[in-house]
Structures are given as structure tokens and as C-alpha cells.
């Protein structure tokens, strides 16, 4: 194919290649590499202290290479941003260990802390979130969403890096969960598959405005529920049942549930003339 026959806008991208965007592939590799550094048994790494130090130094070099294209948009130098990020890594690790403990203590299927870290999609997505959240708060463009969308693609769990999530966070199963940018989640919160913590409506003018709910400490949100709106607050120690639609606040110690009718019939007595009237 003659290169001159490429679509004009595609040809222009090659001619005017943007050098101020990090590599998506490098961002994804960095996400997995830092997780494997924090939990070396995932990658079967048996290292001496000098090798651990070497791995850390390589991670720091990879990070600098990753954010170098952003140098002109950063509020601080590449070296300063790198130092700030890696100074926060020990605290991220401590938070993740609290999350893993929550999984192990609450889920009867969890055989060990290691099993949670190895293959629980909820824990993986939380891990990437806690790293991306630090990058988001350091005001690094592109990279936090690159990492969070990578986790989203692998797990089906969509956590915006701008969300605020406390310690001991538990996601069970996880597929279909959406947690919006301005969501605030307290400590010891448990969320099940298909839950949406979203905006009541979306307009571009709402940028910078709190548009997602606040979930206080010790709340459980069961599968399929949608909690919407920036003014919506779920009080502490509340249980939100499955398939609930909430756009208003509820006080602490509430139990919120959706009533439905289930009809059970004897299939042997069922005739074609009888209507099936399931209410879901």
C-alpha cells in the first residue's frame, strides 16, 4: 500500500507525532511490575537484598522514562515527582495489606492472604487504584487513567483514580462495579458485583463538582444497586440490599431493600392458559 493513500488524518498523526503523551504499553507494564515488586511471590521472585534494591532502582528508572514526555506539564521536575511517588509506596503497601486482610477475614472462600493477592480480581483492581490515586493527587496527566483502565479491562471493575477510598475495602466478585471520580468511601466498606456509585446526570459543566455519592464507614452494598448523586450520603453501618436505586441520603444504621414478588408454581399443574407473571 502506498503510504500517501493513507487517510489524511492518520497520515497527519505520523507527521505530527505528539511527544507529550506517555506510552500506554509502558504504563501497563509499569502497573504490573510495581504490583509484582510489592508482592514478589506473584512473579516467583526469590531475591537477595541487593537484588531487591536493584529491582527498585529499575522501577524508578522505568517511572522516570514513563513520565518524561509529561515534563513540560508537570508542576515539579521528573526527579521530584518520582521521589514523591516512591516515598508513598510503603504507605500504599500498608493500605493494601489492610484490604487483603479484609478479604481474608470476610470471605469464607479465601484460603489465605496470599490467595487473595494472587488471583482475586477485586484486590488487583484495588491495588491499581491505590497506586493510580497517588498519581492522580500528584496531578500527573494521562497516567492514572491509563492504569485504572488497564485494571478495568482485566477485571471488569471500573474505579476512577480520583475517588477517595478508605482502608479495609472489600470487593466481592466485582464484575460490573463502577465507582465515579468524586465518590467518597469510608473504612470497612463492602461492595458486590454490579454496583454503581455514579452521577445522577452528566454534563460537561459539572467538571470539578462533587457528583458521586458518599459511602460512610461499615456500609455493605449488595449486587446490582445504583447509588447516584453528589449529595447522596449513605450513613455508616447501613446495609443496602440488591437491585436498589438510591438518589437520596439514608441515615446511619439503615437497612435499604427493594421489595419484589416471586411466584412459585407446581410445573405439573401448569397449563398454557395460565399466564406467567414474574415480577422482577
N, C-alpha and C positions, 0 to 999 in steps of 0.2 A: 504494500500500500504506500502510495506517495504521501509523505508527511504533510505536504501542502494541502492535501484533501481532507485533513482532519477538521472537525468542526472548529470554527474560528475561536470560540470562547475557550475551548480546550487547548488549542494551539497557543492562545494568549497566556494561559496558565503556565505553560512551559517557558515561554519567553520572559514572563514577568513573575518568576517563581518567588513566592513570599518566603522570606528567610526569618520572619519573626514569629513563627508557629512551631512549637515543639513537635517532635516526631511521635505520632500515635503509637507506632510499634515500640519505640524506646520507652514510652510511658507505660505500656502494658508489661513490658519485660521488667521494668523497674518495680512495678507493683508486686509482681510475683517474687522477684529477687529479694525485696526487703521483707516480705512475709516469710520466705524461706530462711532469711537471716535470723529473724526473731524466733522462728520455730524450726531449728535445723533438722529435726527428725523427719520433717515433711520431705526434705530433699536427700535424706540419708547422709547427712554431713557429720563426720566424726573428726573434729578439728582440735588441734592444739591451740593454746592461747595466741601464739604468733600468727597462725592461720586465720583465727577469728579476727585479729586486728587487721590482717591483710584484706579479708573479705569486707570489713567495714570501710577501709580506705578505698577499696574498689567501688563500693556503693556510693561513697561520697563523690568520687570522680564521675561515676555514671550520672549522678544527680546534677552535678555542675554542667556536664555535657548536655543533659536534657533541658535545663533551663537557660542555657547560654543564648539561644535565639530570642529570649524574652528580655535580655539585659536592658534594653532601652525603655522597657515598660515597667520594670521593677522599681519599687521605691527605695531599695537598697541594692548594694552590689551583689553579684552572684555568690561571692565568698561569704558575705554576711547572711544572705538568705539560707545558704547551705548550712552554715553554723547554727542558725536559729532552728531550722528544721530538725537537725540531728540532735540538738540539745533536748528536744521534746520527745524523741523516740523512746527513752526509758519510761516516761510517763504514759505514753501510748501503750507500751507493753504492759504496764501495771493495769491499765484500764481493760485491756484485752483479757488478761488473766481473770479479772473480776467477771467479765462477760462469760468466759469459758466456765467458770465456777457456777454461774447462774444456770447455764445449760445443764451441767452435770448434776446439780442439786435438784433441778426441777423435772428434767426429762428422764423417765424410768428406762427409756431405751438407750440412754448414754452409758456406755460401759466404763468410760474413763475420761479424764480431761483430754488425754491425747487423742481419743477418738473424736471428740468434739472439734478439736483443732484440725485434725486430719481431713475430715470429709463432711462436716456439717455445712451446708451452703449458707445458712443464716450466720454462722460465725465468720465464714470467709467474707461475706458482704459487710458485716460489721467491722472486720479488720481493715478492709479497704476504706470504708467510710471514715474510721478514726484517723487514718493517715491523710486522706483527702481533705478532711475537715481542717486539719492543721495547715495544709497548703492553702485552703480557701481563706482562712483567717490571716495568713501571711500575704493575702491579696495577689497570689500568683495566678495569672490568667491561663485559661485552657486546661492546664494540667489536672486540677481537681476533678473536673467533669470527665476528662479522658479516663481517669482511674475509676471513677464511680460508674461510668457507663460500661467499662470493661467488666466490672463486677456484676452489673445488671445483665449483661449479655451471657454471663456464665451461670447466673443463679436465678434469673427472673425476678430479682428483688431490686427495686429502684429507690435508693436513698440519696437524696441530693446532699452534696458535701456541705452545704450551708446550714443544714438542720443542726439543732442543738440536742444532743442525746446524752443523758446521764449514765452513770456506772450501772453494772449489773443489768444489761439489756439483753433480752431473750427474744429470738425469732424462731418460731417452730414451723417447719416445712418451708414457708417463706414465699413460694411462687406467687407472683401477682401483687406483692406488697408494694405500695407507693408511699413514700414519705417526702413531702414537699420541702422547699428551701427554707421557709421560715417556721417550720414545725419546731416546737419545744417539747422534749420528752424528759421526764424526771428520772428518778432512780427506781430500780426494781420493777421495770415495766416489761410486760409480756405481750407479744403481738403474734397473731396467727396468720396463715395464708390468706391472700385476697383482701387484706385490709388496705384502705386508702385513707391517708391523712392528707387531705388536699384543700384546695381553694374552693370557695362556694361558687366563684366565677372567675374568669381570667380576662384581664385587659392589660395591654402593654403599659398603660399609665399606672398600674399597681406595682411597678418595679420599686423595690425598696420599702414597700409597705408590708406589714405582717398580714399574710393572707391564709396562713395554715394554722391548724389548731394547736392548743397546748394540752399536753397529757401529763398530769401530775404524778407523783410517786405512787408506786404499788398498784398500778392500774393493769387490768387484763383486758385486751380487746380480741374477741374471738373472730373466727374466719368470716370473710365476706362483708364486714362492716365498713361503712364510709363515714368518716367524721370530717366535716368541712367547715372552713371559715376561720379567719384570723381572730375573731372574738370568741370562738368556741373554746371553752375550758372544761376538761373532764377532771372533776375533783379527785383527790387522792383516794386510794383504796376503793375505787369503783370497778365494777365488772360490767363490761359492755358485751352483750350476747351476740351471737352470729346474725349476719344479714340485717344489722341495724343501720338506719340512715339518721345521722345526727347533724343538725346545723345550729343547735342551741347548747348552752352550757348545762352541765349537771353538777349537783353538789357532791361533796365527798361522801364516801360510803354508799353510793347509789348502786343499784342493780338495774341495768337498762336492757330490755329484751323486746323482741318482735314476736307478737303472737301470730300463730298460723294454725290452720286446721288440717289435720291429717286424717283421712278416712281409710279404714282398713276393712276390706270385704272378703268374704269367702269366695275364692275364684270358682269353686264348683257350683256356686249358686248364681254366679254372674251370668246375665243374658245380654245379648246385643242391644236390647231395648233399654237397658239401664244406662243412663249417662255416667261417664266418668267425670267427676267434679273435684279434681285435686286443687287445693288452694295452696300456693307456694308463697 
